[in-house]
Amino acid sequence: MFKGTFYNHQVAAAHKVMVRIFDESLQFDKVQDGMPSHRYHWLFTEINIEVNNSRFMRIVNNTEDGGSLEITDPEFIKMFLGQYKRTRSIGLHGLILHSGVQLGIAAMVIIIGLALLAHFIVLPWCADKVVDRLPRSFDKELGMTAMRSMNEDKDTVASELLTKFAAQMQWDSPDSLTFTVVPGDIENAYALPGGYIFVYTGLLEKLQQKEELAALLSHEVAHVTCRHSVRGVCRDMSSAVVLSLILTNSGSLTSALVTNANALYGLTYSRKYEEQADIVGMQTMRRNHIDQQGMLQLMEILQKLSKDTRVPEFISTHPLTKNRINYVRNDIKEHPGKVNEHAQMESLFHQLKALSKK
Amino acid sequence: MQQQHSPSGFVSHRPALTYNGDGGTYFGILLVNALLTTVTLGFYYPWAKAKKLQYVYSSTELDGSRFAWHGTGNEMFKGFLKTLAVLAAFFGARYLLDKIGLGIITPFLTLAVVALVVPFAIHSSNRYHWSRTSWRGIRFGYRGDRKELSGIFLGSFALTVVTLGIYSSWMAINMRNYVLSKIRFGSGEFKYEGRGGEYFALNLKGFILTFLTLGIYSFWWQADQYRYLVDNLSLEHEGKSFRLRSTAEGTEFAGLLIVNAILLVFTLGLAFAWVETRTMSFLMSHVEIEGDIELSQLAQTEEEYRDAMGEDMADLLDINVI
């Protein structure tokens, strides 16, 4: 016998009752002053239950002789659920309500684990698969759109020279490549999907050897052939969809935190792409019998440029030049290559330099 | 229940309002909700909402008995589908107007739809919400009239626009006076008696002092607003009444909100469930109820209303009913 409170759904009077649990039913007597006592017998099949936690539950019976019972005795709740569960399933929420914090936290750890797994492993994998199926024309279109929106100036003469320079090398790329020199002090170069390579005069001025320029172009073309931008876009898009789904359920503060964490993670991804572009670029150089030391010299120039702005690696889009120098050096040691003269490239390089000095 | 026999022979009761939820369990519920909502691409939302409300209501205790929420995911999902149909019709109409070259009147169409939809959402979400709320098996109810409500809403809204927002305090109170006074608690009737002028003065003072104290006064402003909501509310039943009073002070609000903010920041938001639980517990424990109503005499008078369309619309429009 367990204490409970009964309400008859007609007036808000609370009746203290003693409840008995049977195999497939409940029974209690309502005693009221000056009235004959009334016995209630509720079958498990005619009741609905609502478990709040291990210290409160409500049993509702909507039949003619119904009403609701509220019970705060943990012993009753345990015993009743033991009986009731055999006839009905209790569901995921019921389980959590009943077991409280521990299960909640265990579930959270598992869910967060699964979410992380999905976000960091499954999603990028899926995005990669999607990219492998996208036609190359998609890259081209994306690159053209990006190019139109950036609308960079073009140094026509220098661009022609650079194109001739690049034509001296064999590129293992399914895209048609376009090389452009952009006037500007920025010491940078970049590649758009679809084979659009841009080099700023600021960086050209800093280069001393034709091998360095060859290394730079090899690196940028590797971005294009590996379709890094498209991969990045697909990855970002899929993770944005998942994040927005999760974040609709949490406060704005959490969303800010998660979004920032995701941006930081995106950076480590772009560093991985950079490293791959370096390695693939070296392959290109070997195939063309160009001295791979050019890549090392390029790195050293970049290191000098970045001396004044030291960024910790975890917030940088590129691997630290020091790391890059290390793995490039190792790669050269592992794959020594034949070196040819390339007189034509040498002369083109000097023409380019002469042009940028003006 | 505490009882005090006053000299005049009235029996005075002070039923306690308490919140018994615990953050851990609530966290578990929100977590499972979030997971299922994510996995089902949002379609679980109505069921998630039902689970959450069920827990919150059952954790709220008045005079030793818990409140109950009877709304179901199925009802709210149907409401959601109807809401979608209305939205689709609206966007379809807009598209057609554009197509046949009557694009100029789309702003008017939008305005007309908003003018219709907002009062409709407030009205029917109140009907649904209160009908699905009960205490000791006695249902609450909302007996407002949609046309009257629309009139008050549109009139107040027009004045708010004309006065560049100054009238918004009066508008809030007009709506409260109407909606809250139409709420039934079985045979009991709620009354809300606010004055727009008082509420405006309260907000003006709050705004100016918050500005002058660089935000510090905002806690006291919040306490004032809460007091204005609670203290003007009363329950009447057969000539007897209960008055409500807020005992929450600005310093207490400051304590609550500052700790909440710290909890959220240092747990990256995971403490959300505990923060809500603390807040709920704070708000309820600071309401004092006193009067001579015999709660056990409240009788079942309100019908059931299962159409959740307004509830879903109000959700979509981000209108808070309670």
Chai-1 contact restraints between the chains, C-beta under 6 A:
chainA,res_idxA,chainB,res_idxB,connection_type,confidence,min_distance_angstrom,max_distance_angstrom,comment,restraint_id
A,Y7,B,R136,contact,1.0,0.0,6.0,A-B,restraint_1
A,Y7,B,G137,contact,1.0,0.0,6.0,A-B,restraint_2
A,H9,B,G137,contact,1.0,0.0,6.0,A-B,restraint_3
A,Q10,B,Q300,contact,1.0,0.0,6.0,A-B,restraint_4
A,V11,B,A299,contact,1.0,0.0,6.0,A-B,restraint_5
A,A12,B,R136,contact,1.0,0.0,6.0,A-B,restraint_6
A,A12,B,I138,contact,1.0,0.0,6.0,A-B,restraint_7
A,A12,B,L295,contact,1.0,0.0,6.0,A-B,restraint_8
A,A12,B,S296,contact,1.0,0.0,6.0,A-B,restraint_9
A,A12,B,L298,contact,1.0,0.0,6.0,A-B,restraint_10
A,A13,B,S296,contact,1.0,0.0,6.0,A-B,restraint_11
A,N52,B,S58,contact,1.0,0.0,6.0,A-B,restraint_12
A,N53,B,T25,contact,1.0,0.0,6.0,A-B,restraint_13
A,S68,B,G137,contact,1.0,0.0,6.0,A-B,restraint_14
A,L92,B,V32,contact,1.0,0.0,6.0,A-B,restraint_15
A,H93,B,V32,contact,1.0,0.0,6.0,A-B,restraint_16
A,H93,B,K51,contact,1.0,0.0,6.0,A-B,restraint_17
A,I96,B,G28,contact,1.0,0.0,6.0,A-B,restraint_18
A,G100,B,G24,contact,1.0,0.0,6.0,A-B,restraint_19
A,G100,B,T25,contact,1.0,0.0,6.0,A-B,restraint_20
A,V101,B,G24,contact,1.0,0.0,6.0,A-B,restraint_21
A,G104,B,G24,contact,1.0,0.0,6.0,A-B,restraint_22
A,G104,B,F27,contact,1.0,0.0,6.0,A-B,restraint_23
A,G104,B,G28,contact,1.0,0.0,6.0,A-B,restraint_24
A,M108,B,L31,contact,1.0,0.0,6.0,A-B,restraint_25
A,I111,B,L35,contact,1.0,0.0,6.0,A-B,restraint_26
A,L245,B,T38,contact,1.0,0.0,6.0,A-B,restraint_27
A,I246,B,T38,contact,1.0,0.0,6.0,A-B,restraint_28
A,N249,B,A34,contact,1.0,0.0,6.0,A-B,restraint_29
A,S250,B,G269,contact,1.0,0.0,6.0,A-B,restraint_30
A,G251,B,G269,contact,1.0,0.0,6.0,A-B,restraint_31
A,L253,B,L264,contact,1.0,0.0,6.0,A-B,restraint_32
A,L253,B,G269,contact,1.0,0.0,6.0,A-B,restraint_33
A,T254,B,G269,contact,1.0,0.0,6.0,A-B,restraint_34
A,L257,B,L268,contact,1.0,0.0,6.0,A-B,restraint_35
